[in-house]
Amino acid sequence: MDLDRIFMKNASPTKVGGQAILEGLMMRGSRALAIAMREPSGNIHLTVEPLKPAQKWKKYPLIRGVFSFISSLVTGTGILLYSAEVLEKLEGESGKETEEKDKFTLWLEKRFGEKGAFNVMMYMSVVLSILFVVGFFILLPTWMVSALKNAGVQNVVLLNLAEGVLRIAMFVAYVSLAAKMPDIRRTFEYHGAEHKTIHCYENGLELTPENAQSFYTLHPRCGTSFMMFVMIISLLLFSFLGWPNLAVRLLSRLILIPVVAGLSFEVLQWTGRHNNACVKALSMPGIMLQKITTREPSLDQLEVAIAAMNAVLPSHEDPDVPVDYWVGEILKDGTMVKNEEETKAYIEQKTKK
């Protein structure tokens, strides 16, 4: 692995980031967000929406990391639900059988309406995700390591080190097992396509699948690296707290989650803008984990990533270019077709009180 092809000296880091979803990905620029998905027909389904400028208090160091973490969970979950909805519709149009809505979903739609039901499911998913992450990766390891103290280990440094190592091992094992699932593996291929496309753009090359394919699937400014920074910083930070009783340890871990998220975000931003030896050393755990969470994409998948990237670049480069909602398709010949009905429905979904 040539680190100079990951931490590139002549590259121009941008704020463009993304997220792999079902049969596609999301790209986020400074003023627009785009979702691109491969249709069964071979066309690319494209959704574009403007982004509101970040409030000033959300730009302050540490605070912006906490906001970004929470915002990513909410936005990411909403995008996953939206992509599942679009994919279900596309498969229905192509003649594939789609699953009927379960009783709980039908009850929610009857009580809150379709838009309200979507919001309820989105926030329920966010809450459940947070509970799972906090419970499984934060609280469970500190409870499990209590057995070492009960077995006679009294060294506070060793106990905290054991907790941190166990937390990282559990996270890596979880991601590794998930990567064996066919659907997750395909999503990880789109994750790789996202990174290759961003690399291509940041290096000033024309955005073509062939150009993007020449880059690594690994990128220093990745959410996977952020999660690894969270694990490592929590290990270091929790070590300063000693080893109090279990209740105090659990409470302290919960209280310090925003601090850990804020610090991790700042470290990720710093490493994404530099390429010296220190940066490479700090980034290596996250880069190695990306070998699991990314896979080599096909040229077709890179086409989808490039479609999403192109949709956010005009607004990213020129603040005078207006950004509006847009839903449609990119046909096989490259023609872009706007779907007025879908655009109207999407605007209503996003803006309805």
Buried (B, 14 or more C-beta within 10 A) or exposed (E): EEBEEBBBEEBEBBEBBBBBBBBBBBBBBBBBBBBBBBBEEEBBBBBBBBBEEEEEEEEEEBBBBBBBBBEBBEBBBBBBBBBEEBBBEBBEEEEEEEEEEEEEBEEBBEEBEEBEBBBBBBEEBBEEEEEEBBEBBBBBBBEBBBEBBEEEBEEBEBBBBBBBBBBBEBBBEEBEEBBEEEEBEBBBBBBBBBBBBBBBBBBEBEBEBEBBBEBBBBBBBBBBBBBBBBBBBBBEBBBEBEBEEBEEBBEBBEEBBBBBBBBBBBBBBEBBEBBEEEBBEBBBBBBBBBBBBBBEBBEEBBBBBBBBBBBBBBBBEEEEEEBEBBBBBBEEEEEBEEBEEBBEEBBEBBEEE
